[in-house]
Amino acid sequence: MNIQLIKGTIVGLIAPIAAYVVYIAFATEDSDPVGTYKILVEIGKLPHVMSLSVLINLLIFFMNIKTYRDEQARGILFATIIYGFVIAILKFI
């Protein structure tokens, strides 16, 4: 496997988590990401928040395409597909 593909996959998996934490820290009055996560699980809104958090991968994907880092972009796309499967499973459970 190409190291750039692995690097892109890792970035694609970590970026939505970081986007979620930043959103909780700055956009909500409750700055506890773990507590907010538990509340989202209780009310069944976790797939919705995950879907919005994965949008950061779109920005990173196009930045990599624009700078001709196609292997990293492929890894980010792979991570986004993984998130898509997880979100679909969570929605139907």
C-alpha distances in whole Angstrom, upper triangle without the diagonal:
4,6,9,7,8,11,12,12,14,16,17,17,20,22,24,25,26,28,29,31,32,34,35,36,38,39,40,43,42,39,38,34,34,38,37,34,37,39,37,36,39,40,37,36,33,31,33,32,28,28,30,27,24,26,25,21,23,24,21,19,22,22,19,20,23,21,19,16,14,10,12,15,12,11,15,16,14,15,18,18,18,21,23,22,24,26,28,28,30,32,33,34
4,5,5,7,9,10,11,13,15,16,17,19,20,23,24,25,26,28,30,30,32,34,35,36,37,39,42,41,38,37,34,34,38,37,34,37,39,37,36,40,41,38,36,33,31,33,31,28,28,29,26,23,25,23,20,21,22,19,17,20,19,16,17,20,18,15,12,11,8,9,12,11,10,13,15,14,15,18,19,19,21,23,23,25,27,28,29,31,33,34,35
4,5,5,6,9,10,11,12,14,15,17,18,21,22,22,24,26,27,28,30,32,33,34,35,37,40,38,36,35,31,32,36,35,32,35,38,35,35,39,40,37,35,32,30,32,30,27,27,28,25,22,24,22,19,21,21,17,17,19,18,15,17,20,17,16,12,12,9,9,12,12,10,13,15,14,15,18,19,19,21,23,24,24,27,29,29,31,33,34,35
4,5,5,6,9,10,10,12,14,15,16,19,21,21,22,25,26,26,28,30,31,32,33,35,38,37,34,34,30,31,35,34,31,34,36,34,34,38,38,36,34,30,29,30,28,25,25,26,23,20,21,19,16,18,18,14,13,16,15,11,13,16,14,12,8,9,6,5,9,9,8,10,13,13,13,16,17,18,20,22,23,24,26,27,28,30,32,34,34
4,5,5,6,9,10,10,12,14,15,18,19,20,21,24,25,26,27,29,30,32,32,34,37,36,34,33,29,30,34,32,30,33,35,32,32,36,36,33,31,28,26,27,26,23,23,24,21,18,19,18,15,16,17,14,12,15,15,12,13,16,15,13,10,9,5,5,8,6,5,8,10,9,10,13,14,14,17,19,19,21,23,24,25,27,29,30,31
4,5,5,6,9,10,11,12,14,17,18,18,20,22,23,24,26,28,29,30,31,33,36,34,32,31,27,28,31,30,28,30,33,30,30,34,35,32,30,27,25,27,25,22,22,23,21,18,20,18,15,17,18,15,14,17,17,14,16,19,18,16,13,12,9,8,10,9,6,9,11,10,10,13,15,14,16,18,19,19,22,24,24,25,28,29,30
4,5,5,6,9,10,11,12,15,16,16,18,20,21,22,24,26,26,28,29,31,34,33,30,29,26,27,30,29,27,30,32,30,30,34,34,32,30,26,25,26,25,21,22,22,19,17,19,16,14,16,16,13,13,16,15,12,15,17,15,15,11,12,9,6,10,10,7,9,12,11,11,14,16,15,16,19,20,21,22,25,26,26,29,31,31
4,5,5,6,9,10,10,13,15,15,16,19,20,21,22,25,25,26,27,29,33,31,29,28,25,26,29,28,26,29,31,28,28,32,32,30,28,24,23,24,22,19,19,20,17,14,15,13,10,13,13,9,9,12,12,9,12,15,14,13,9,9,7,4,6,7,4,5,8,9,8,11,13,13,14,16,18,19,20,22,24,24,26,28,29
4,5,5,6,9,10,12,13,15,16,18,19,20,22,24,25,26,27,29,32,30,28,27,23,24,27,26,23,26,28,26,26,29,30,27,25,22,20,22,20,17,17,18,16,13,15,14,10,13,14,11,11,15,15,12,15,18,17,16,13,12,10,7,8,8,4,5,8,6,5,9,10,10,11,14,15,15,17,19,20,21,23,25,26
4,5,5,6,8,11,11,12,14,16,17,18,20,22,23,24,26,27,30,28,26,24,21,22,25,24,22,25,27,25,25,28,29,27,25,22,21,22,20,17,18,19,15,13,16,14,11,15,15,12,13,16,16,14,17,19,18,18,15,15,12,10,11,11,8,8,11,10,8,11,13,12,12,16,17,16,18,21,21,22,24,26,26
4,5,5,6,9,10,10,12,14,15,16,18,20,21,22,23,25,28,27,24,23,20,21,25,23,21,25,26,24,25,28,29,27,24,21,20,21,19,16,17,17,13,12,13,11,9,12,12,9,10,14,13,11,15,17,16,17,13,14,12,9,10,11,8,7,10,11,8,10,13,13,13,16,18,17,18,21,22,22,24,27,27
4,6,6,7,9,10,11,13,15,16,17,19,21,22,22,24,27,26,24,23,20,21,24,22,20,23,25,22,23,26,27,24,22,19,17,18,16,13,13,14,11,9,10,9,6,9,11,8,9,12,13,12,14,17,17,17,14,14,12,9,9,10,7,4,7,8,5,7,10,10,9,12,14,14,15,18,19,19,21,24,24
4,6,7,7,9,11,12,14,15,17,18,20,21,22,23,26,24,22,21,17,18,21,20,17,20,22,20,20,24,24,22,20,16,16,17,15,12,13,14,11,9,12,11,9,12,14,12,12,16,16,15,18,20,20,21,17,17,15,12,12,13,9,8,10,9,6,8,10,9,8,12,13,12,13,16,17,17,19,22,22
4,6,5,6,9,10,11,12,14,16,17,19,20,21,24,22,19,18,15,16,20,18,16,19,22,19,20,24,24,22,20,17,17,18,15,12,14,14,11,10,12,10,10,13,14,12,13,17,16,16,19,21,21,21,18,19,17,14,14,15,12,10,13,13,9,11,14,12,11,15,16,15,16,19,20,19,21,24,24
4,5,5,6,9,10,10,12,14,15,16,17,19,22,21,19,18,15,17,20,18,17,20,22,19,20,24,24,22,20,17,16,17,14,11,13,12,8,8,10,7,7,11,10,9,11,14,14,14,17,18,19,20,17,18,17,13,13,15,13,10,12,13,10,10,14,13,12,15,17,16,16,19,21,20,21,25,25
4,5,5,6,9,10,10,12,14,15,16,17,20,19,17,17,13,15,18,15,14,17,18,16,17,21,21,19,16,13,13,13,10,8,9,9,5,5,8,6,7,10,11,11,13,15,16,16,19,20,21,22,20,20,19,16,15,16,14,11,13,14,10,9,13,12,9,12,15,13,13,16,18,16,18,21,22
4,5,5,6,9,10,11,12,14,15,16,19,17,15,14,10,12,15,13,11,15,17,15,15,19,20,18,16,13,13,14,11,9,11,11,7,8,11,10,11,14,15,14,16,19,19,19,22,24,24,25,22,23,22,18,18,19,16,14,16,16,12,12,15,14,11,14,16,14,14,18,18,16,18,22,22
4,5,5,6,8,10,11,12,14,15,18,16,14,14,11,13,16,14,13,17,18,17,18,22,22,21,18,15,16,16,13,11,14,12,9,10,12,9,11,14,14,13,16,18,18,18,21,23,23,24,22,23,22,18,18,20,17,15,17,18,14,14,18,17,14,17,20,17,17,21,22,20,22,25,25
4,6,5,6,9,10,11,11,13,16,16,14,14,11,14,16,14,13,17,18,16,18,21,21,20,17,14,15,14,11,10,11,9,6,8,9,7,10,12,12,12,15,17,16,18,21,22,22,24,22,23,23,19,18,20,18,15,17,18,15,14,17,17,14,16,19,17,16,20,21,19,21,24,25
4,6,5,6,9,10,10,11,14,13,11,11,8,11,13,10,10,13,14,12,14,17,17,16,13,11,12,12,8,8,10,9,6,9,11,10,12,15,15,15,18,20,20,21,24,25,26,28,25,26,25,22,21,22,20,17,19,19,16,15,18,17,14,16,18,16,15,18,20,17,18,22,22
4,5,5,6,9,10,11,13,11,9,9,6,9,11,10,10,14,15,14,16,18,19,19,16,14,16,15,11,12,14,12,10,12,14,12,15,18,17,17,20,22,22,23,26,27,27,29,27,28,27,23,23,25,22,19,21,22,18,18,21,20,17,19,21,19,18,22,22,20,21,25,25
4,5,5,6,8,10,12,12,9,11,9,13,14,12,13,17,17,16,19,21,21,21,18,16,18,17,13,13,15,13,10,13,14,12,15,17,16,16,19,21,20,22,25,25,26,28,26,27,27,23,23,25,23,20,22,23,20,19,22,22,19,21,24,21,20,24,25,23,24,27,27
4,5,5,5,7,11,11,9,11,9,13,14,11,12,16,15,14,17,19,19,19,15,14,16,14,10,12,13,10,9,12,13,12,15,17,16,17,20,21,21,23,26,26,27,29,28,28,28,25,24,26,24,21,22,24,20,19,22,22,18,20,23,21,19,22,24,21,22,25,26
4,6,6,5,8,7,6,7,6,10,10,8,10,13,12,12,15,17,17,17,14,13,16,14,11,13,15,13,11,15,16,15,18,20,20,20,23,25,25,26,29,30,30,33,31,31,31,28,27,28,26,23,25,26,22,21,24,23,19,22,24,21,19,23,24,21,22,25,25
4,6,7,8,8,5,7,7,11,12,10,13,15,15,15,18,20,20,21,18,17,19,18,14,16,18,16,14,17,18,16,19,22,21,21,24,26,25,27,30,30,31,33,31,32,32,28,28,30,28,25,27,28,24,23,26,25,22,25,27,24,23,26,27,24,25,29,29
4,6,8,9,8,11,11,15,15,13,15,18,18,17,21,22,22,22,19,19,21,19,15,17,19,16,14,18,17,16,20,21,20,21,24,25,24,27,29,29,30,33,31,32,33,29,28,30,29,25,27,29,25,24,27,27,24,26,28,26,24,28,29,26,27,30,30
4,7,9,9,12,12,15,15,12,15,17,16,15,19,20,19,20,17,17,19,16,13,16,17,14,13,17,16,16,19,21,20,21,24,25,25,27,30,30,31,33,32,33,33,30,29,31,29,26,27,29,25,24,27,26,23,24,27,25,23,26,27,24,25,28,28
4,5,7,9,10,13,12,10,13,15,13,13,17,18,17,18,16,16,18,16,13,16,18,15,15,18,19,18,22,23,23,24,27,28,28,30,33,33,34,36,35,36,36,32,31,33,31,28,29,30,27,25,28,27,24,25,27,25,23,26,27,24,24,27,27
4,6,9,11,14,12,11,14,16,14,15,18,19,18,20,18,18,21,19,16,19,21,19,18,22,22,22,25,27,26,28,30,32,31,34,36,36,37,40,38,39,39,35,34,36,34,31,32,33,30,29,31,30,27,28,31,28,26,29,30,26,27,30,29
4,6,8,10,8,7,11,12,11,13,16,16,16,18,16,16,20,18,15,18,20,18,18,21,22,22,25,27,27,27,30,32,32,34,36,37,37,40,38,38,38,34,34,35,33,30,32,32,29,28,30,29,25,27,29,26,24,27,28,24,25,28,27
4,6,9,9,8,11,13,13,14,17,18,18,20,18,17,20,19,16,18,20,18,17,20,21,20,23,25,25,25,28,30,29,31,34,35,35,37,35,36,36,32,32,33,31,28,30,30,27,26,29,28,24,26,28,25,24,27,28,24,26,29,28
4,6,5,6,9,10,11,12,14,16,17,18,17,15,19,19,15,17,20,18,17,20,22,21,23,26,26,26,29,31,30,32,35,36,36,38,35,36,35,32,32,33,30,27,29,29,26,25,28,26,23,25,27,23,22,26,26,22,24,27,26
4,6,5,6,9,10,10,12,14,15,16,14,12,16,16,12,13,16,15,13,16,18,18,20,23,23,23,25,28,28,29,31,33,33,35,32,33,32,28,28,29,27,24,26,26,22,22,24,22,19,22,23,20,19,22,22,19,21,24,23
4,5,5,6,9,10,11,13,14,15,14,12,16,16,14,14,18,17,15,18,21,20,22,25,25,25,27,30,30,31,34,35,35,37,34,34,33,30,30,30,27,25,27,26,23,22,24,22,19,22,23,19,19,22,21,18,20,23,21
4,5,5,6,9,10,11,13,14,14,13,16,17,14,16,19,18,17,20,22,22,24,27,28,28,30,33,33,34,36,38,38,40,37,37,36,33,33,33,31,28,29,29,25,25,27,25,22,24,25,21,20,23,22,19,21,23,22
4,5,5,6,9,10,11,12,11,10,13,13,11,13,16,15,14,17,19,20,22,24,25,25,28,30,30,32,34,35,36,38,35,35,35,31,31,31,29,26,27,27,24,23,25,23,20,21,23,19,18,21,21,17,18,21,20
4,5,5,6,9,10,10,9,7,11,12,9,10,14,14,13,16,18,19,20,23,24,24,26,29,29,30,32,34,35,36,33,33,32,29,28,29,26,24,25,24,21,20,22,20,17,18,19,16,15,18,17,14,16,19,17
4,5,5,6,9,10,10,9,13,14,12,13,17,17,16,19,22,22,24,26,28,28,30,32,33,34,36,38,38,40,37,37,35,32,32,32,29,27,28,27,24,23,24,22,19,21,21,17,16,19,18,14,16,19,17
4,5,5,6,8,9,9,13,13,12,14,17,17,17,19,22,23,25,27,28,29,30,33,33,35,37,38,39,41,38,38,37,34,33,34,31,28,29,29,25,24,26,24,20,22,22,19,17,20,19,15,16,19,17
4,5,5,6,5,5,9,9,8,10,13,13,14,16,18,20,22,23,25,26,27,30,31,32,34,35,37,38,35,35,34,31,30,30,28,25,26,26,22,21,22,21,17,18,19,16,14,16,16,12,13,16,15
4,6,5,6,6,9,11,10,11,14,15,15,17,20,21,23,25,27,27,28,31,32,33,35,37,38,39,36,36,34,32,31,30,28,26,26,25,22,21,22,20,17,17,17,14,13,15,14,10,11,14,12
4,6,8,9,12,13,13,15,17,18,19,21,23,25,26,28,30,31,32,34,36,36,38,40,41,42,40,39,38,35,34,34,32,30,30,29,26,25,25,23,20,21,21,17,16,18,16,13,13,15,13
4,6,8,11,11,12,14,16,17,18,20,22,24,26,27,29,30,31,33,35,36,37,39,41,42,40,39,38,35,34,34,32,29,29,29,26,24,25,23,20,20,21,18,15,17,16,13,12,15,13
4,6,8,9,10,12,13,15,16,18,20,22,23,25,27,28,29,31,33,34,35,37,39,39,37,36,35,33,31,31,29,27,26,26,23,21,21,20,17,17,17,14,12,13,13,9,9,11,10
4,6,5,7,9,10,11,13,15,16,19,20,22,24,25,26,28,29,31,32,34,35,36,34,34,33,30,29,29,27,24,24,24,21,19,20,19,15,15,16,14,11,13,13,10,9,12,12
4,5,5,6,9,10,10,12,15,17,18,20,22,22,23,26,27,28,30,32,33,34,32,31,30,27,26,26,24,21,21,21,18,16,17,16,12,13,14,11,9,11,12,8,9,12,12
4,6,5,6,9,10,11,13,15,16,17,20,21,21,24,26,26,27,30,31,32,30,29,28,26,24,24,22,19,19,18,16,14,14,13,10,10,11,9,5,8,9,6,6,10,11
4,5,5,7,9,10,12,14,16,16,19,20,21,23,25,26,27,29,31,32,30,29,29,26,24,24,23,20,19,20,17,15,16,16,12,11,13,12,8,10,12,10,9,12,14
4,5,5,6,9,10,12,14,16,17,19,20,22,23,24,26,28,29,30,28,28,28,25,23,24,22,19,19,20,17,14,16,16,12,12,15,13,10,13,14,12,12,15,16
4,5,5,6,9,11,12,14,16,16,17,20,21,22,24,26,27,28,26,25,24,22,20,20,19,16,16,16,13,11,13,12,8,9,11,9,7,11,12,10,11,14,15
4,5,5,7,10,11,12,14,15,16,18,20,21,22,24,26,26,25,24,24,21,19,19,18,15,14,15,13,10,11,12,8,8,11,10,7,10,12,11,11,14,16
4,5,5,8,10,11,12,14,15,17,19,20,21,23,25,26,24,24,24,21,19,20,19,16,16,17,15,12,14,15,11,11,15,14,11,14,16,14,14,18,19
4,5,6,8,10,11,12,14,16,17,19,20,22,23,25,23,22,22,19,18,19,17,14,14,16,13,11,14,14,10,11,15,13,11,15,17,15,15,19,20
4,5,6,8,10,10,11,14,15,16,17,19,21,22,20,19,19,16,14,15,14,10,11,12,9,7,10,11,7,9,12,11,10,13,15,15,15,19,20
4,5,5,7,9,10,11,13,15,16,17,19,21,19,19,19,17,14,16,15,11,11,14,12,9,12,13,11,11,15,15,13,16,18,18,18,21,23
4,5,5,7,9,10,11,13,15,16,17,19,17,17,18,15,13,15,14,10,12,14,12,10,14,15,12,14,17,17,15,18,21,20,20,24,25
4,5,5,6,9,10,10,12,14,15,16,14,14,14,12,9,11,10,7,8,10,9,7,11,12,10,12,15,15,15,17,20,20,20,23,25
4,6,5,6,9,10,11,12,14,15,14,14,15,13,10,12,12,9,9,12,11,9,12,14,13,13,17,17,16,18,21,21,21,24,26
4,5,5,6,9,10,11,12,14,14,14,16,13,11,13,14,10,11,15,14,12,15,17,16,16,20,20,19,22,24,24,24,28,29
4,6,5,6,9,10,11,12,11,12,13,10,8,11,11,8,10,13,12,11,14,16,15,17,20,20,20,22,25,25,25,28,30
4,5,5,6,9,10,11,9,9,10,8,5,8,9,6,7,11,11,10,13,15,14,15,18,19,19,21,24,24,25,28,29
4,5,5,6,9,10,10,10,12,11,8,11,12,10,10,14,14,13,16,18,18,18,21,23,22,24,27,27,27,30,32
4,5,5,6,9,9,10,12,10,8,12,13,11,12,16,16,15,18,20,20,21,24,25,24,26,29,29,30,33,34
4,5,5,6,5,7,9,7,6,9,10,9,11,14,14,14,17,19,19,20,23,24,24,26,29,29,30,33,34
4,5,5,6,6,9,9,6,9,12,11,11,14,16,15,17,20,20,21,23,25,25,27,29,30,31,33,35
4,6,8,9,12,12,10,13,15,14,15,18,19,18,21,23,23,24,27,28,28,30,32,33,33,36,38
4,6,8,11,10,10,13,15,14,16,19,19,19,22,24,24,25,28,29,29,31,34,34,35,38,39
4,6,9,9,9,11,14,14,15,17,19,19,21,23,24,25,27,29,29,31,33,34,35,37,39
4,6,6,6,9,10,11,12,15,16,17,19,20,21,23,25,26,27,29,31,32,33,35,37
4,5,5,6,9,10,10,12,14,15,16,18,20,21,23,24,25,27,29,30,31,33,35
4,5,5,6,9,10,11,13,14,15,17,19,20,21,23,24,26,27,29,30,32,34
4,5,5,6,9,10,11,12,14,15,17,18,20,21,23,24,26,27,29,31,32
4,5,5,6,9,10,10,12,14,15,16,19,20,21,22,25,26,27,29,31
4,5,5,6,9,10,11,12,14,15,17,19,20,21,23,24,26,27,29
4,5,5,6,9,10,11,12,14,16,17,18,20,21,23,24,26,27
4,5,5,6,9,10,11,12,14,15,16,18,20,21,22,25,26
4,5,5,6,9,10,10,13,14,15,16,19,20,21,23,25
4,5,5,6,9,10,11,13,14,15,17,19,20,22,23
4,5,5,6,9,10,11,12,14,16,17,18,20,21
4,5,5,6,9,10,10,12,14,15,16,19,20
4,5,5,6,9,10,10,12,14,15,17,19
4,5,5,6,9,10,11,12,14,16,17
4,5,5,6,9,10,10,12,14,15
4,5,5,6,9,10,11,13,14
4,5,5,6,9,10,11,12
4,5,5,6,9,10,11
4,5,5,6,9,10
4,5,5,6,9
4,5,5,6
4,6,5
4,6
4
